[in-house]
Amino acid sequence: MTELERVREEDKKLAAERRKIARDGPRLSGAKLEARLERTWKRPRGILGWLATVDHKEIGRRYIVTALIFLALGGALALLMRLQLARPDNDMIGASRFNELFTMHGSTMMFLFVVPVMEGVAVYIIPLMLGTRSTAFPRLNAFSYYMYLFGGLLLWGAFAFNIAPDIGWFAYTPLSGPQFSPGKRADIWAQMITFTEVSALAAAVVLVATILKTRAPGMTLARMPLFAWAMLVVAIMIIFAMPSVALASSMLISDRLVGTNFYNAYEHGDALLWQHLFWFFGHPEVYIIFLPATGFVSVITETFCRRPVFAYPVVVLALISTGILAFGLWVHHMFATGLPRVGYSFYTAASMTVAIPTALQIFCWLATMWDGRPRFQVPMLYVVGFIVTFVIGGLTGVIIASVPLDLQLHDTYFIVAHFHYVLIGGAVFPLLGILTYWYPKITGRMMSETLGKIGFWMMFLGFQLAFFPMHFSGLLGMPRRVYTYPAGLGLELPNLLSTVGAFVVAAAVLLFVINGVYSLYRGAIAPPNPWDAASLEWATSSPPPDYNFAHIPVVKSRTPLWDEKGELPVVTGLRADEKEILLTTVVAAAPDLREPVPYPSLWPFIASIAVGIVFITSIFSPWALTIGLIPCAIALTAWFWPKELKRNPEPVIS
Amino acid sequence: MRLRGPVLILPLLLSGCDYQTYQSIFSGAAAEVRQFNILFVIFLVICAIMYALVIAFLIVAILRRHRAQANVVETGRHHESDPSMRTGLIAWGVLVATGLVALAIASFFTDRSMAKAAASEKLSITVTANQWWWDVQYNSAEASKTLRTANELHLPVGVPVRITLHSNDVIHSFWVPSLAGKQDLIPGRETDITIVPRQIGIYRGQCAEFCGTQHAHMALVVNVDTYADFLKWWGHQLHPASAPTAPLAQAGYRYVTTGQCATCHSIGGTSAGGRVGPDLTHLASRRTIAAGTMPMSKGNLYGWVEDPQSIKPGSRMPTIGLEPNQLHAVVAYLETLK
């Protein structure tokens, strides 16, 4: 028998086997199909199975829970700071400790809470919303979570061992350089950044691929839910913004570890280089936080106003233009550094321009309420709270875009007020709303409406009490990042009010957590679609099965569950005996390919440990980089090792 | 809206309470700050109008939710929308863009006019920031009139002053809210700021860029005087420190000029010539100790000299552990440095 004949023979045999493969369809549906899929998509039991999982829902839940723990920790630090600042010349917390507190607070909130929680929500909900069974690159997704977790553990472990960074979340050089920050505090900050960079980049790649390639057939770009649009823009922004801070922090570590002089002005380096690189990432970062929240607002507004968001194309274009403009504003953080004034005028104009797409989005949400019939359940209350609060933050943003005004207001409590209005009002309010909204989908139970409403009002009013007076503290001349202030400048009252307000906010967050835990056991059982919403995540049970959908739904409008009377139309033919998803084309979402999905694997976890060891040991020795890369290479090789070399009827990734 | 009210009357309110203008932005004590006030009110009014429009729209949208005819899924018309909203969206976009253009132009021209006012200087000062104090040098064409002092600025009213800014260590920011906006002091770079004080008085400034442990205690007193008083002050400050006469002060003099103090501090007319710490030649004439950490007084001098690390932890001045008799002597001598 020649080689060719042998291959032909084998082809025939494989074709026969292929006919016998179990696929969803008329011959395999209902309970039988579900049982089969259940078996295929289940992860192994035990602690190893727990570490090996690649299920986007499990990873998303871990992301959300971890991020909320960091929110609590970061919030506790904020309370300590507010206690110290409650009265003038207070000596409850010393200068160095206070500097650690605000550094930890800022770094925790920015890098360990708000960005990861947005990614976590997206990783959980996006595949459900798009009508698919998994994210793209599920192992990369698992890797991203472990990197994030280890970055957080590094920072908080350092805090526990009293070597927490004390250089601010922005770590300006030369203060963070080798000369003025001896010891390992600044290195720990820089490596925590590296962990979260890697994690965010991995999650961003996962999200872009998922959103562009795994949408349900018929869900063209023009029918995609606005939250998916927001996350698409955000993920692309992360891919462009993170390399900048990666470069900056690597050069900082290199200055500190091997004596390069990137930021040393006396050796032809430049102290301002850090600020350019950091803010080229740092300003888009604000929109990386805010745009997912606009997605939440669009989702909630649609469901609770009982109609799609008004002027969908305008909202999408607003998201995209915000994403682009966000990269042209960074110098407005540097108006006081003495750069050329003509350049400043450009950045003033650019900073004001970014208000336009945001103002248009606000109009679209209000127009949706105007045209619809808003129901004021807890998620919708948070949307109203968002508009009332965020718009103040947006307008103070316009004020500080002006160079003459910013030169006074920069680095005062006016700025602290501004960005808390933007970040809490603009991102945390919608987040609490959306967590209430998707809680039944994630847990299968409803959160208590009464506790939710009490919590909302405490949150809303406490927030105003805590942060509105900060505008006044700033105008009265209180700079940021001071551990104490003298009596007699008129700062006593606003600071006291802020402290009281901060405790009300903390109580509201605590109540939210209590509500979440209580409802996990006592909440009303949630039906598949408790809010009568229109998007696909509500087409499956609450909580969804491991495989998300028994059949992949077909979409014919922007609001499929409102427009399809009866059962959703579906496509069939995906394998039920192996993990498989349907890939569709980027724009038209026409069925394109069937793609095998990787099985659970421990290698992402092991790889993240190997990479984590490199990052942490390179704080102490440059050799860590060369030696430590060997285990990384081994872990990655094993991760991508082809498991079977003999031919299969259809490709499988085990 | 409820929240905007107080902000509008804020400048008025603040100008009413005198003691608070010490470090407030709204003092109007310099040309630049007056322009700031006008621009701030313009921004505030336009922003308040925008905010009022948003809130009004929100309230009306909520109030009309019970009407029977709505474009919602229950009526089956959820893919339709009120045509007036389309017009509204365009109008809103035009309004927002126009408002922003107006604000950007106002901001641009204010910035230009501030830059123009800064053109003609009459007095030149160099301020060098250190962790955590201000080194001040009055420049003059005549070497004998060059004056070095610390943590205190004296300025003549109505005279444009150009302040050249340096940093010896990390980035700091020079900020006297009552007189001008911020300007960073960056190691390896030279920046500058021009101030035209318009009102006699005492103002407080503070480092505005986080610069390490004692960032909170890096303040600066600015004393704006008549031109005659200013010249008198300058003349007095040019004098070297007078030799002490009382025995106790003489003992302090010997300790300060021969002991550790002189390695960091200089005192004009003595052998103490350190440049690391603030100049002490006329220490007792200043209003505060340790860059605004405490008011100047005998008791506070005692506290500071005895244990600076408990008063300003992390400060570069070490706690030496003086014997009581040494402490009495040093303080007695420092008090003579008027």
Interface residues (C-beta under 8 A of the other chain):
Chain A: G94 A95 S96 N99 D166 G168 Y172 P174 L175 Q179 F180 A265 Y266 D270 A271 L272 C305 R306 R307 P308 F310 A311 V314 A336 T337 G338 R341 Y344 S345 T348 A349 M352 T353 A355 I356 A359 L360 I362 F363 C364 L366 A367 M369 W370 D371 G372 R373 P374 V384 I387 V388 V391 I392 L395 T396 V398 I399 A401 S402 V403 P404 L405 D406 L407 Q408 L409 H410 D411 T412 Q464 F468 H471 F472 L475 L476 G477 P479 R480 R481 V482 Y483 T484 Y485 P486 G488 L489 G490 A534 S557 T559 W562
Chain B: L3 V7 L10 L14 C17 Y19 Q20 Y22 Q23 S24 I25 F26 E32 V33 Q35 F36 L39 F40 F43 L44 C47 M50 Y51 V54 I55 F57 L58 V60 A61 I62 R64 R65 H66 A70 N71 V72 V73 E74 H78 H79 S81 D82 M85 R86 G88 L89 W92 G93 V96 A97 L100 L103 A104 A106 S107 F108 T110 D111 M114 A115 Q131 D169 V170 I171 S173 W175 P177 A180 G181 K182 Q183 D184 I186 P187 G188 R189 T191 D192 R204 Q206 C207 A208 E209 F210 C211 G212 T213 Q214 H215 A216 H217 G292 P313 G314
